[in-house]
């Protein structure tokens, strides 16, 4: 990324959402995405992928689990305070 960009909340674009999950796109480049996702309690997204995009985000409240190889070795669990 060649420069710093800031996106105001009102400038976020609606993205594909699903039951219990709303998504808004903040930034999309040739190889990366920044998406704000808000999930209801105990909501689980169906397994999906983002193709060749690197996806960036952080967890504020709650927890998240990401699978990226189809095996237990490719699992990352996150929550507030994780790096």
PDB file of N, CA, C and O in Angstrom:
ATOM      1  N   UNK A   1       0.854  -1.164   0.000  1.00  0.00           N
ATOM      2  CA  UNK A   1       0.000   0.000   0.000  1.00  0.00           C
ATOM      3  C   UNK A   1       0.905   1.234   0.000  1.00  0.00           C
ATOM      4  O   UNK A   1       1.797   1.352   0.840  1.00  0.00           O
ATOM      5  N   UNK A   2       0.680   2.125  -0.915  1.00  0.00           N
ATOM      6  CA  UNK A   2       1.570   3.261  -1.104  1.00  0.00           C
ATOM      7  C   UNK A   2       1.249   4.450  -0.209  1.00  0.00           C
ATOM      8  O   UNK A   2       2.084   5.341  -0.058  1.00  0.00           O
ATOM      9  N   UNK A   3       0.070   4.487   0.382  1.00  0.00           N
ATOM     10  CA  UNK A   3      -0.307   5.643   1.185  1.00  0.00           C
ATOM     11  C   UNK A   3      -1.256   5.218   2.297  1.00  0.00           C
ATOM     12  O   UNK A   3      -1.780   4.104   2.288  1.00  0.00           O
ATOM     13  N   UNK A   4      -1.468   6.095   3.234  1.00  0.00           N
ATOM     14  CA  UNK A   4      -2.423   5.838   4.315  1.00  0.00           C
ATOM     15  C   UNK A   4      -3.798   6.291   3.856  1.00  0.00           C
ATOM     16  O   UNK A   4      -3.948   7.375   3.292  1.00  0.00           O
ATOM     17  N   UNK A   5      -4.800   5.456   4.100  1.00  0.00           N
ATOM     18  CA  UNK A   5      -6.169   5.823   3.771  1.00  0.00           C
ATOM     19  C   UNK A   5      -7.036   5.639   5.008  1.00  0.00           C
ATOM     20  O   UNK A   5      -6.873   4.666   5.744  1.00  0.00           O
ATOM     21  N   UNK A   6      -7.943   6.558   5.236  1.00  0.00           N
ATOM     22  CA  UNK A   6      -8.892   6.462   6.341  1.00  0.00           C
ATOM     23  C   UNK A   6     -10.295   6.460   5.744  1.00  0.00           C
ATOM     24  O   UNK A   6     -10.591   7.227   4.829  1.00  0.00           O
ATOM     25  N   UNK A   7     -11.153   5.590   6.272  1.00  0.00           N
ATOM     26  CA  UNK A   7     -12.520   5.488   5.776  1.00  0.00           C
ATOM     27  C   UNK A   7     -13.461   5.802   6.929  1.00  0.00           C
ATOM     28  O   UNK A   7     -13.445   5.115   7.950  1.00  0.00           O
ATOM     29  N   UNK A   8     -14.272   6.826   6.773  1.00  0.00           N
ATOM     30  CA  UNK A   8     -15.276   7.176   7.773  1.00  0.00           C
ATOM     31  C   UNK A   8     -16.377   6.121   7.754  1.00  0.00           C
ATOM     32  O   UNK A   8     -16.639   5.519   6.713  1.00  0.00           O
ATOM     33  N   UNK A   9     -17.022   5.891   8.894  1.00  0.00           N
ATOM     34  CA  UNK A   9     -18.065   4.867   8.971  1.00  0.00           C
ATOM     35  C   UNK A   9     -19.139   5.064   7.906  1.00  0.00           C
ATOM     36  O   UNK A   9     -19.600   4.089   7.313  1.00  0.00           O
ATOM     37  N   UNK A  10     -19.542   6.301   7.656  1.00  0.00           N
ATOM     38  CA  UNK A  10     -20.583   6.571   6.669  1.00  0.00           C
ATOM     39  C   UNK A  10     -20.169   6.264   5.237  1.00  0.00           C
ATOM     40  O   UNK A  10     -21.020   6.206   4.351  1.00  0.00           O
ATOM     41  N   UNK A  11     -18.876   6.068   4.996  1.00  0.00           N
ATOM     42  CA  UNK A  11     -18.381   5.783   3.648  1.00  0.00           C
ATOM     43  C   UNK A  11     -18.233   4.283   3.379  1.00  0.00           C
ATOM     44  O   UNK A  11     -17.897   3.888   2.262  1.00  0.00           O
ATOM     45  N   UNK A  12     -18.481   3.447   4.389  1.00  0.00           N
ATOM     46  CA  UNK A  12     -18.403   2.006   4.180  1.00  0.00           C
ATOM     47  C   UNK A  12     -19.491   1.573   3.197  1.00  0.00           C
ATOM     48  O   UNK A  12     -20.612   2.079   3.239  1.00  0.00           O
ATOM     49  N   UNK A  13     -19.151   0.634   2.314  1.00  0.00           N
ATOM     50  CA  UNK A  13     -20.112   0.131   1.336  1.00  0.00           C
ATOM     51  C   UNK A  13     -20.690  -1.195   1.816  1.00  0.00           C
ATOM     52  O   UNK A  13     -19.961  -2.042   2.332  1.00  0.00           O
ATOM     53  N   UNK A  14     -21.996  -1.377   1.649  1.00  0.00           N
ATOM     54  CA  UNK A  14     -22.598  -2.656   2.035  1.00  0.00           C
ATOM     55  C   UNK A  14     -21.976  -3.773   1.236  1.00  0.00           C
ATOM     56  O   UNK A  14     -21.746  -3.647   0.034  1.00  0.00           O
ATOM     57  N   UNK A  15     -21.705  -4.869   1.919  1.00  0.00           N
ATOM     58  CA  UNK A  15     -21.151  -6.057   1.266  1.00  0.00           C
ATOM     59  C   UNK A  15     -22.129  -7.205   1.475  1.00  0.00           C
ATOM     60  O   UNK A  15     -23.121  -7.057   2.188  1.00  0.00           O
ATOM     61  N   UNK A  16     -21.861  -8.317   0.872  1.00  0.00           N
ATOM     62  CA  UNK A  16     -22.735  -9.486   0.985  1.00  0.00           C
ATOM     63  C   UNK A  16     -22.881  -9.887   2.447  1.00  0.00           C
ATOM     64  O   UNK A  16     -21.889 -10.123   3.137  1.00  0.00           O
ATOM     65  N   UNK A  17     -24.110  -9.962   2.907  1.00  0.00           N
ATOM     66  CA  UNK A  17     -24.387 -10.345   4.288  1.00  0.00           C
ATOM     67  C   UNK A  17     -25.138 -11.666   4.314  1.00  0.00           C
ATOM     68  O   UNK A  17     -25.637 -12.125   3.287  1.00  0.00           O
ATOM     69  N   UNK A  18     -25.214 -12.265   5.469  1.00  0.00           N
ATOM     70  CA  UNK A  18     -25.954 -13.514   5.632  1.00  0.00           C
ATOM     71  C   UNK A  18     -26.702 -13.461   6.961  1.00  0.00           C
ATOM     72  O   UNK A  18     -26.520 -12.522   7.736  1.00  0.00           O
ATOM     73  N   UNK A  19     -27.525 -14.440   7.226  1.00  0.00           N
ATOM     74  CA  UNK A  19     -28.353 -14.454   8.422  1.00  0.00           C
ATOM     75  C   UNK A  19     -27.508 -14.258   9.683  1.00  0.00           C
ATOM     76  O   UNK A  19     -26.647 -15.082   9.991  1.00  0.00           O
ATOM     77  N   UNK A  20     -27.754 -13.175  10.402  1.00  0.00           N
ATOM     78  CA  UNK A  20     -27.041 -12.907  11.649  1.00  0.00           C
ATOM     79  C   UNK A  20     -25.713 -12.199  11.479  1.00  0.00           C
ATOM     80  O   UNK A  20     -25.056 -11.884  12.472  1.00  0.00           O
ATOM     81  N   UNK A  21     -25.294 -11.938  10.232  1.00  0.00           N
ATOM     82  CA  UNK A  21     -24.011 -11.284   9.970  1.00  0.00           C
ATOM     83  C   UNK A  21     -24.215 -10.149   8.973  1.00  0.00           C
ATOM     84  O   UNK A  21     -24.766 -10.359   7.892  1.00  0.00           O
ATOM     85  N   UNK A  22     -23.772  -8.948   9.337  1.00  0.00           N
ATOM     86  CA  UNK A  22     -23.757  -7.846   8.387  1.00  0.00           C
ATOM     87  C   UNK A  22     -22.311  -7.527   8.049  1.00  0.00           C
ATOM     88  O   UNK A  22     -21.430  -7.590   8.906  1.00  0.00           O
ATOM     89  N   UNK A  23     -22.083  -7.189   6.807  1.00  0.00           N
ATOM     90  CA  UNK A  23     -20.726  -6.898   6.345  1.00  0.00           C
ATOM     91  C   UNK A  23     -20.711  -5.574   5.592  1.00  0.00           C
ATOM     92  O   UNK A  23     -21.637  -5.255   4.846  1.00  0.00           O
ATOM     93  N   UNK A  24     -19.639  -4.809   5.802  1.00  0.00           N
ATOM     94  CA  UNK A  24     -19.432  -3.552   5.092  1.00  0.00           C
ATOM     95  C   UNK A  24     -17.978  -3.494   4.630  1.00  0.00           C
ATOM     96  O   UNK A  24     -17.058  -3.767   5.402  1.00  0.00           O
ATOM     97  N   UNK A  25     -17.788  -3.139   3.384  1.00  0.00           N
ATOM     98  CA  UNK A  25     -16.457  -3.066   2.789  1.00  0.00           C
ATOM     99  C   UNK A  25     -15.850  -1.702   3.067  1.00  0.00           C
ATOM    100  O   UNK A  25     -16.449  -0.674   2.751  1.00  0.00           O
ATOM    101  N   UNK A  26     -14.659  -1.692   3.661  1.00  0.00           N
ATOM    102  CA  UNK A  26     -13.937  -0.448   3.907  1.00  0.00           C
ATOM    103  C   UNK A  26     -12.935  -0.188   2.793  1.00  0.00           C
ATOM    104  O   UNK A  26     -12.772   0.952   2.358  1.00  0.00           O
ATOM    105  N   UNK A  27     -12.262  -1.236   2.329  1.00  0.00           N
ATOM    106  CA  UNK A  27     -11.187  -1.065   1.362  1.00  0.00           C
ATOM    107  C   UNK A  27     -10.999  -2.346   0.568  1.00  0.00           C
ATOM    108  O   UNK A  27     -11.033  -3.437   1.136  1.00  0.00           O
ATOM    109  N   UNK A  28     -10.802  -2.227  -0.736  1.00  0.00           N
ATOM    110  CA  UNK A  28     -10.499  -3.379  -1.589  1.00  0.00           C
ATOM    111  C   UNK A  28      -9.439  -2.949  -2.585  1.00  0.00           C
ATOM    112  O   UNK A  28      -9.599  -1.961  -3.302  1.00  0.00           O
ATOM    113  N   UNK A  29      -8.355  -3.707  -2.618  1.00  0.00           N
ATOM    114  CA  UNK A  29      -7.239  -3.445  -3.512  1.00  0.00           C
ATOM    115  C   UNK A  29      -7.029  -4.700  -4.351  1.00  0.00           C
ATOM    116  O   UNK A  29      -7.792  -5.660  -4.243  1.00  0.00           O
ATOM    117  N   UNK A  30      -6.017  -4.690  -5.167  1.00  0.00           N
ATOM    118  CA  UNK A  30      -5.736  -5.826  -6.041  1.00  0.00           C
ATOM    119  C   UNK A  30      -5.625  -7.142  -5.280  1.00  0.00           C
ATOM    120  O   UNK A  30      -6.064  -8.175  -5.785  1.00  0.00           O
ATOM    121  N   UNK A  31      -5.050  -7.132  -4.083  1.00  0.00           N
ATOM    122  CA  UNK A  31      -4.857  -8.383  -3.358  1.00  0.00           C
ATOM    123  C   UNK A  31      -5.300  -8.374  -1.919  1.00  0.00           C
ATOM    124  O   UNK A  31      -5.005  -9.314  -1.181  1.00  0.00           O
ATOM    125  N   UNK A  32      -6.018  -7.315  -1.485  1.00  0.00           N
ATOM    126  CA  UNK A  32      -6.399  -7.257  -0.073  1.00  0.00           C
ATOM    127  C   UNK A  32      -7.799  -6.668   0.108  1.00  0.00           C
ATOM    128  O   UNK A  32      -8.291  -5.898  -0.716  1.00  0.00           O
ATOM    129  N   UNK A  33      -8.419  -7.066   1.232  1.00  0.00           N
ATOM    130  CA  UNK A  33      -9.748  -6.592   1.614  1.00  0.00           C
ATOM    131  C   UNK A  33      -9.722  -6.184   3.078  1.00  0.00           C
ATOM    132  O   UNK A  33      -9.052  -6.813   3.898  1.00  0.00           O
ATOM    133  N   UNK A  34     -10.454  -5.128   3.396  1.00  0.00           N
ATOM    134  CA  UNK A  34     -10.721  -4.775   4.787  1.00  0.00           C
ATOM    135  C   UNK A  34     -12.237  -4.699   4.899  1.00  0.00           C
ATOM    136  O   UNK A  34     -12.870  -3.845   4.279  1.00  0.00           O
ATOM    137  N   UNK A  35     -12.816  -5.592   5.690  1.00  0.00           N
ATOM    138  CA  UNK A  35     -14.264  -5.705   5.821  1.00  0.00           C
ATOM    139  C   UNK A  35     -14.641  -5.595   7.291  1.00  0.00           C
ATOM    140  O   UNK A  35     -13.994  -6.192   8.151  1.00  0.00           O
ATOM    141  N   UNK A  36     -15.700  -4.823   7.577  1.00  0.00           N
ATOM    142  CA  UNK A  36     -16.247  -4.812   8.932  1.00  0.00           C
ATOM    143  C   UNK A  36     -17.394  -5.814   8.944  1.00  0.00           C
ATOM    144  O   UNK A  36     -18.354  -5.680   8.186  1.00  0.00           O
ATOM    145  N   UNK A  37     -17.288  -6.810   9.803  1.00  0.00           N
ATOM    146  CA  UNK A  37     -18.353  -7.810   9.967  1.00  0.00           C
ATOM    147  C   UNK A  37     -18.893  -7.701  11.374  1.00  0.00           C
ATOM    148  O   UNK A  37     -18.130  -7.603  12.336  1.00  0.00           O
ATOM    149  N   UNK A  38     -20.188  -7.716  11.494  1.00  0.00           N
ATOM    150  CA  UNK A  38     -20.833  -7.719  12.809  1.00  0.00           C
ATOM    151  C   UNK A  38     -21.700  -8.964  12.878  1.00  0.00           C
ATOM    152  O   UNK A  38     -22.583  -9.180  12.048  1.00  0.00           O
ATOM    153  N   UNK A  39     -21.425  -9.778  13.892  1.00  0.00           N
ATOM    154  CA  UNK A  39     -22.115 -11.053  14.049  1.00  0.00           C
ATOM    155  C   UNK A  39     -22.957 -11.042  15.320  1.00  0.00           C
ATOM    156  O   UNK A  39     -22.559 -10.488  16.344  1.00  0.00           O
ATOM    157  N   UNK A  40     -24.121 -11.663  15.230  1.00  0.00           N
ATOM    158  CA  UNK A  40     -24.948 -11.841  16.410  1.00  0.00           C
ATOM    159  C   UNK A  40     -24.352 -12.922  17.301  1.00  0.00           C
ATOM    160  O   UNK A  40     -23.459 -13.653  16.872  1.00  0.00           O
ATOM    161  N   UNK A  41     -24.836 -13.033  18.539  1.00  0.00           N
ATOM    162  CA  UNK A  41     -24.330 -14.055  19.465  1.00  0.00           C
ATOM    163  C   UNK A  41     -24.492 -15.467  18.886  1.00  0.00           C
ATOM    164  O   UNK A  41     -25.539 -15.806  18.334  1.00  0.00           O
ATOM    165  N   UNK A  42     -23.466 -16.263  19.019  1.00  0.00           N
ATOM    166  CA  UNK A  42     -23.447 -17.664  18.602  1.00  0.00           C
ATOM    167  C   UNK A  42     -23.751 -17.871  17.116  1.00  0.00           C
ATOM    168  O   UNK A  42     -24.190 -18.952  16.724  1.00  0.00           O
ATOM    169  N   UNK A  43     -23.524 -16.856  16.293  1.00  0.00           N
ATOM    170  CA  UNK A  43     -23.725 -16.978  14.853  1.00  0.00           C
ATOM    171  C   UNK A  43     -22.481 -17.606  14.237  1.00  0.00           C
ATOM    172  O   UNK A  43     -21.357 -17.246  14.584  1.00  0.00           O
ATOM    173  N   UNK A  44     -22.688 -18.537  13.328  1.00  0.00           N
ATOM    174  CA  UNK A  44     -21.588 -19.205  12.640  1.00  0.00           C
ATOM    175  C   UNK A  44     -21.763 -18.993  11.140  1.00  0.00           C
ATOM    176  O   UNK A  44     -22.823 -19.281  10.585  1.00  0.00           O
ATOM    177  N   UNK A  45     -20.746 -18.500  10.506  1.00  0.00           N
ATOM    178  CA  UNK A  45     -20.775 -18.309   9.061  1.00  0.00           C
ATOM    179  C   UNK A  45     -20.525 -19.650   8.381  1.00  0.00           C
ATOM    180  O   UNK A  45     -19.782 -20.484   8.899  1.00  0.00           O
ATOM    181  N   UNK A  46     -21.128 -19.851   7.252  1.00  0.00           N
ATOM    182  CA  UNK A  46     -20.811 -21.046   6.468  1.00  0.00           C
ATOM    183  C   UNK A  46     -19.377 -20.970   5.978  1.00  0.00           C
ATOM    184  O   UNK A  46     -18.837 -19.876   5.813  1.00  0.00           O
ATOM    185  N   UNK A  47     -18.751 -22.119   5.742  1.00  0.00           N
ATOM    186  CA  UNK A  47     -17.367 -22.140   5.278  1.00  0.00           C
ATOM    187  C   UNK A  47     -17.302 -21.460   3.919  1.00  0.00           C
ATOM    188  O   UNK A  47     -18.097 -21.760   3.029  1.00  0.00           O
ATOM    189  N   UNK A  48     -16.362 -20.554   3.765  1.00  0.00           N
ATOM    190  CA  UNK A  48     -16.173 -19.863   2.495  1.00  0.00           C
ATOM    191  C   UNK A  48     -14.725 -19.398   2.400  1.00  0.00           C
ATOM    192  O   UNK A  48     -13.965 -19.529   3.360  1.00  0.00           O
ATOM    193  N   UNK A  49     -14.346 -18.862   1.260  1.00  0.00           N
ATOM    194  CA  UNK A  49     -12.974 -18.357   1.102  1.00  0.00           C
ATOM    195  C   UNK A  49     -13.024 -17.007   0.396  1.00  0.00           C
ATOM    196  O   UNK A  49     -14.063 -16.600  -0.124  1.00  0.00           O
ATOM    197  N   UNK A  50     -11.914 -16.340   0.388  1.00  0.00           N
ATOM    198  CA  UNK A  50     -11.820 -15.022  -0.226  1.00  0.00           C
ATOM    199  C   UNK A  50     -10.860 -15.039  -1.412  1.00  0.00           C
ATOM    200  O   UNK A  50     -10.253 -14.021  -1.746  1.00  0.00           O
ATOM    201  N   UNK A  51     -10.732 -16.193  -2.039  1.00  0.00           N
ATOM    202  CA  UNK A  51      -9.879 -16.296  -3.224  1.00  0.00           C
ATOM    203  C   UNK A  51      -8.442 -15.931  -2.913  1.00  0.00           C
ATOM    204  O   UNK A  51      -7.873 -16.396  -1.925  1.00  0.00           O
ATOM    205  N   UNK A  52      -7.862 -15.102  -3.754  1.00  0.00           N
ATOM    206  CA  UNK A  52      -6.464 -14.699  -3.591  1.00  0.00           C
ATOM    207  C   UNK A  52      -6.298 -13.445  -2.737  1.00  0.00           C
ATOM    208  O   UNK A  52      -5.194 -12.909  -2.636  1.00  0.00           O
ATOM    209  N   UNK A  53      -7.395 -12.968  -2.116  1.00  0.00           N
ATOM    210  CA  UNK A  53      -7.312 -11.758  -1.293  1.00  0.00           C
ATOM    211  C   UNK A  53      -6.772 -12.063   0.098  1.00  0.00           C
ATOM    212  O   UNK A  53      -7.103 -13.087   0.696  1.00  0.00           O
ATOM    213  N   UNK A  54      -5.936 -11.160   0.603  1.00  0.00           N
ATOM    214  CA  UNK A  54      -5.570 -11.145   2.016  1.00  0.00           C
ATOM    215  C   UNK A  54      -6.658 -10.334   2.707  1.00  0.00           C
ATOM    216  O   UNK A  54      -7.007  -9.251   2.237  1.00  0.00           O
ATOM    217  N   UNK A  55      -7.204 -10.837   3.816  1.00  0.00           N
ATOM    218  CA  UNK A  55      -8.283 -10.151   4.516  1.00  0.00           C
ATOM    219  C   UNK A  55      -7.759  -9.700   5.877  1.00  0.00           C
ATOM    220  O   UNK A  55      -7.153 -10.485   6.605  1.00  0.00           O
ATOM    221  N   UNK A  56      -7.995  -8.437   6.215  1.00  0.00           N
ATOM    222  CA  UNK A  56      -7.504  -7.860   7.459  1.00  0.00           C
ATOM    223  C   UNK A  56      -8.668  -7.446   8.343  1.00  0.00           C
ATOM    224  O   UNK A  56      -9.687  -6.966   7.846  1.00  0.00           O
ATOM    225  N   UNK A  57      -8.523  -7.628   9.638  1.00  0.00           N
ATOM    226  CA  UNK A  57      -9.552  -7.222  10.569  1.00  0.00           C
ATOM    227  C   UNK A  57      -9.090  -7.452  11.991  1.00  0.00           C
ATOM    228  O   UNK A  57      -7.952  -7.852  12.232  1.00  0.00           O
ATOM    229  N   UNK A  58      -9.986  -7.195  12.932  1.00  0.00           N
ATOM    230  CA  UNK A  58      -9.689  -7.440  14.339  1.00  0.00           C
ATOM    231  C   UNK A  58     -10.993  -7.736  15.058  1.00  0.00           C
ATOM    232  O   UNK A  58     -12.071  -7.368  14.590  1.00  0.00           O
ATOM    233  N   UNK A  59     -10.890  -8.394  16.185  1.00  0.00           N
ATOM    234  CA  UNK A  59     -12.052  -8.762  16.988  1.00  0.00           C
ATOM    235  C   UNK A  59     -12.158  -7.776  18.146  1.00  0.00           C
ATOM    236  O   UNK A  59     -11.193  -7.581  18.887  1.00  0.00           O
ATOM    237  N   UNK A  60     -13.321  -7.154  18.307  1.00  0.00           N
ATOM    238  CA  UNK A  60     -13.527  -6.221  19.411  1.00  0.00           C
ATOM    239  C   UNK A  60     -14.117  -7.000  20.585  1.00  0.00           C
ATOM    240  O   UNK A  60     -13.377  -7.327  21.514  1.00  0.00           O
ATOM    241  N   UNK A  61     -15.412  -7.311  20.588  1.00  0.00           N
ATOM    242  CA  UNK A  61     -15.926  -8.221  21.624  1.00  0.00           C
ATOM    243  C   UNK A  61     -16.147  -9.599  21.011  1.00  0.00           C
ATOM    244  O   UNK A  61     -16.311  -9.726  19.797  1.00  0.00           O
ATOM    245  N   UNK A  62     -16.150 -10.606  21.835  1.00  0.00           N
ATOM    246  CA  UNK A  62     -16.460 -11.961  21.365  1.00  0.00           C
ATOM    247  C   UNK A  62     -15.233 -12.730  20.946  1.00  0.00           C
ATOM    248  O   UNK A  62     -14.124 -12.464  21.407  1.00  0.00           O
ATOM    249  N   UNK A  63     -15.444 -13.687  20.067  1.00  0.00           N
ATOM    250  CA  UNK A  63     -14.362 -14.559  19.613  1.00  0.00           C
ATOM    251  C   UNK A  63     -14.637 -14.967  18.171  1.00  0.00           C
ATOM    252  O   UNK A  63     -15.770 -14.884  17.698  1.00  0.00           O
ATOM    253  N   UNK A  64     -13.593 -15.406  17.480  1.00  0.00           N
ATOM    254  CA  UNK A  64     -13.725 -15.868  16.103  1.00  0.00           C
ATOM    255  C   UNK A  64     -12.783 -17.043  15.884  1.00  0.00           C
ATOM    256  O   UNK A  64     -11.745 -17.157  16.535  1.00  0.00           O
ATOM    257  N   UNK A  65     -13.161 -17.908  14.962  1.00  0.00           N
ATOM    258  CA  UNK A  65     -12.332 -19.054  14.598  1.00  0.00           C
ATOM    259  C   UNK A  65     -12.218 -19.069  13.078  1.00  0.00           C
ATOM    260  O   UNK A  65     -13.227 -19.022  12.374  1.00  0.00           O
ATOM    261  N   UNK A  66     -11.002 -19.134  12.582  1.00  0.00           N
ATOM    262  CA  UNK A  66     -10.756 -19.147  11.147  1.00  0.00           C
ATOM    263  C   UNK A  66     -10.047 -20.432  10.767  1.00  0.00           C
ATOM    264  O   UNK A  66      -9.057 -20.810  11.393  1.00  0.00           O
ATOM    265  N   UNK A  67     -10.550 -21.100   9.748  1.00  0.00           N
ATOM    266  CA  UNK A  67      -9.920 -22.311   9.211  1.00  0.00           C
ATOM    267  C   UNK A  67      -9.398 -21.969   7.830  1.00  0.00           C
ATOM    268  O   UNK A  67     -10.111 -21.382   7.017  1.00  0.00           O
ATOM    269  N   UNK A  68      -8.124 -22.343   7.560  1.00  0.00           N
ATOM    270  CA  UNK A  68      -7.594 -21.957   6.267  1.00  0.00           C
ATOM    271  C   UNK A  68      -6.874 -23.059   5.510  1.00  0.00           C
ATOM    272  O   UNK A  68      -6.280 -22.794   4.464  1.00  0.00           O
ATOM    273  N   UNK A  69      -6.912 -24.286   6.009  1.00  0.00           N
ATOM    274  CA  UNK A  69      -6.324 -25.373   5.227  1.00  0.00           C
ATOM    275  C   UNK A  69      -7.206 -26.609   5.203  1.00  0.00           C
ATOM    276  O   UNK A  69      -6.893 -27.575   4.508  1.00  0.00           O
ATOM    277  N   UNK A  70      -8.289 -26.596   5.940  1.00  0.00           N
ATOM    278  CA  UNK A  70      -9.141 -27.776   5.997  1.00  0.00           C
ATOM    279  C   UNK A  70      -8.666 -28.802   7.013  1.00  0.00           C
ATOM    280  O   UNK A  70      -9.205 -29.908   7.065  1.00  0.00           O
ATOM    281  N   UNK A  71      -7.653 -28.454   7.835  1.00  0.00           N
ATOM    282  CA  UNK A  71      -7.175 -29.363   8.880  1.00  0.00           C
ATOM    283  C   UNK A  71      -7.011 -28.586  10.174  1.00  0.00           C
ATOM    284  O   UNK A  71      -7.046 -27.355  10.166  1.00  0.00           O
ATOM    285  N   UNK A  72      -6.831 -29.295  11.301  1.00  0.00           N
ATOM    286  CA  UNK A  72      -6.651 -28.626  12.591  1.00  0.00           C
ATOM    287  C   UNK A  72      -5.389 -27.775  12.631  1.00  0.00           C
ATOM    288  O   UNK A  72      -5.294 -26.855  13.444  1.00  0.00           O
ATOM    289  N   UNK A  73      -4.415 -28.067  11.765  1.00  0.00           N
ATOM    290  CA  UNK A  73      -3.186 -27.271  11.737  1.00  0.00           C
ATOM    291  C   UNK A  73      -3.434 -25.883  11.166  1.00  0.00           C
ATOM    292  O   UNK A  73      -2.662 -24.961  11.428  1.00  0.00           O
ATOM    293  N   UNK A  74      -4.495 -25.723  10.395  1.00  0.00           N
ATOM    294  CA  UNK A  74      -4.804 -24.439   9.779  1.00  0.00           C
ATOM    295  C   UNK A  74      -5.960 -23.746  10.464  1.00  0.00           C
ATOM    296  O   UNK A  74      -6.873 -23.264   9.794  1.00  0.00           O
ATOM    297  N   UNK A  75      -5.941 -23.684  11.791  1.00  0.00           N
ATOM    298  CA  UNK A  75      -7.013 -23.042  12.553  1.00  0.00           C
ATOM    299  C   UNK A  75      -6.418 -21.948  13.422  1.00  0.00           C
ATOM    300  O   UNK A  75      -5.405 -22.146  14.094  1.00  0.00           O
ATOM    301  N   UNK A  76      -7.070 -20.786  13.396  1.00  0.00           N
ATOM    302  CA  UNK A  76      -6.676 -19.679  14.270  1.00  0.00           C
ATOM    303  C   UNK A  76      -7.921 -19.250  15.030  1.00  0.00           C
ATOM    304  O   UNK A  76      -8.952 -18.969  14.419  1.00  0.00           O
ATOM    305  N   UNK A  77      -7.837 -19.198  16.355  1.00  0.00           N
ATOM    306  CA  UNK A  77      -8.923 -18.701  17.181  1.00  0.00           C
ATOM    307  C   UNK A  77      -8.521 -17.345  17.746  1.00  0.00           C
ATOM    308  O   UNK A  77      -7.399 -17.179  18.225  1.00  0.00           O
ATOM    309  N   UNK A  78      -9.427 -16.381  17.692  1.00  0.00           N
ATOM    310  CA  UNK A  78      -9.133 -15.028  18.117  1.00  0.00           C
ATOM    311  C   UNK A  78     -10.172 -14.496  19.094  1.00  0.00           C
ATOM    312  O   UNK A  78     -11.309 -14.966  19.131  1.00  0.00           O
ATOM    313  N   UNK A  79      -9.773 -13.533  19.865  1.00  0.00           N
ATOM    314  CA  UNK A  79     -10.654 -12.819  20.773  1.00  0.00           C
ATOM    315  C   UNK A  79      -9.977 -11.525  21.161  1.00  0.00           C
ATOM    316  O   UNK A  79      -8.847 -11.288  20.736  1.00  0.00           O
ATOM    317  N   UNK A  80     -10.613 -10.676  21.948  1.00  0.00           N
ATOM    318  CA  UNK A  80      -9.989  -9.415  22.348  1.00  0.00           C
ATOM    319  C   UNK A  80      -8.639  -9.643  23.013  1.00  0.00           C
ATOM    320  O   UNK A  80      -8.496 -10.523  23.862  1.00  0.00           O
ATOM    321  N   UNK A  81      -7.658  -8.849  22.625  1.00  0.00           N
ATOM    322  CA  UNK A  81      -6.333  -8.954  23.214  1.00  0.00           C
ATOM    323  C   UNK A  81      -5.402  -9.918  22.494  1.00  0.00           C
ATOM    324  O   UNK A  81      -4.212  -9.950  22.805  1.00  0.00           O
ATOM    325  N   UNK A  82      -5.894 -10.701  21.550  1.00  0.00           N
ATOM    326  CA  UNK A  82      -5.028 -11.612  20.801  1.00  0.00           C
ATOM    327  C   UNK A  82      -4.252 -10.813  19.767  1.00  0.00           C
ATOM    328  O   UNK A  82      -4.703  -9.760  19.315  1.00  0.00           O
ATOM    329  N   UNK A  83      -3.076 -11.321  19.394  1.00  0.00           N
ATOM    330  CA  UNK A  83      -2.286 -10.701  18.328  1.00  0.00           C
ATOM    331  C   UNK A  83      -2.066 -11.713  17.250  1.00  0.00           C
ATOM    332  O   UNK A  83      -1.421 -11.414  16.244  1.00  0.00           O
TER     333      UNK A  83
END
